[in-house]
Structures are given as structure tokens and as C-alpha cells.
């Protein structure tokens, strides 16, 4: 699976982020964060953002370099396949490559300077307490890899993201990347979520790279209460943690 290095502005477009979504006091999780520069730029803007990714456990100090090299390596193929993509956002393959390399370098500097903002974790069990974030963003994993990740995984992952979100989960895209078609089980998953108290909606966004791939899924989580988990809790096991053990060390949100 490709680890990408998208920017803050790309996130704003992919997830239709308005100023109110990025206002002071809002807590945002990027899952999986990869080598994106969203958390770095969010920090510079005073936004309370955190990224989580399994690669932060295995390649924490080298991930930015790895993604930069991979981005350079893929330039030739991207140039050959350029007619298959929509270039409204990036302009051309060379500009995309330069932008993603700059994003990877920004990520590399920020994870070194603010390591507590980058937490190792893997869906469908994340090391955060219930309602830890106001808004959870998830791009290019669920649905994108629908040919590799089965429906049970998708449901478990969506419920986990809803567990840690106070307000909303936004997911982009809803298209399987290597087929160019909408994820086949999406409607069934939405019915299942709705029955559990998690209504959802599909929404068009102002971002498109694969033709027709300009839709996000929004889960409304304000009324959802996750079942109480049993068994031993611990960060290493991926179970939710509370209090001083929380790796993000939240100054938590008392205001409604």
C-alpha cells in the first residue's frame, strides 16, 4: 500500500474542511497519517492535530526519506499515465512530485520536532480513548483498498473511528483505486452503521485526481456510544487507553 505525502491544502479540499472545522479548540486526527504534512501545517496554524499510522512504529525516523525516494521513483510512470488522471489540482506530474517531496520533508522535520503528535497505531484498534477527537479524517485506505481489505475489516475500522470521534468521521475517497469504481459494499456498510446509531452521508468535494473520484463519506458520531470493551488494555495491544497513559496526553476538552 502506498504511503503518500499530501498537503494541508489537499486535506482541506478532500475533506471539505471549513474554517469552523479548523477552529481553535477542535481536535483532529489524521488516520492513517502516512508522510502527509497536514499535522505539521496544522500545528503552525495553532490547530490541535495528531496523526496515527502503523509506519510510525517501524519507520519513524526514515519514513519521510522513504516516501521522498518512492515519489521520485514513480515520476516516470506518472508521466506515462498522465492522461488517465485529472490535473486540475496539481497541474502536471512534475509539480505533483515536487509538492509531495516538499510535504514529505515537512513531515520529516515535524515528526522529529513534535514526536508526541505522531502516534503508532493500526486499524481496527487504535490507542485512544473514546471521544478523543472532535473530527477524524481518513484518506486512501478504507474503500481505496477494497480489493484487499474485506468488508468485516471495513466495518470494524469504521466503528473504531466512530468510537474515538465526538462529532464526525470523514473518509475520502469511496472509490477502489485500482478499478475506478465505487466500493461495492458501501451501501451495506452504511445501513449497518445507521442501525448502530451512526448515520452517514456521501458528499461531493472540490478535489479529483482519478476521474469521478470526488466524493467523501461523512459519519455523524455525536449520538454513538461504543460497546464497553473487555480484556486487558494496553497501548502495545492497540486497545484504548485513558488518563496519563494516553500517548497523545490530551489537555482534554471540557467544553461541549
Secondary structure, DSSP 8 states (H G I E B T S, - for coil): -------HHHHHHHTT--GGGGSTT-EEEEES-TT-SHHHHHHHTT-EEEEEETHHHHSTTTHHHHHHHHHHHTHHHHHHTGGGB--TTT-SHHHHHHHHHHHHHHHHHHHHH-GGGEEE-BTTB-S--TT-EEEEEEESSTTTTTTTS-HHHHHHHHHHHHHTEEEEEEEE--EETTTTEE-TTHHHHHHHHHHTT--EEEEE-S--SBTT--EEEEEE-TT-------S---GGGT----GGG-TT--------
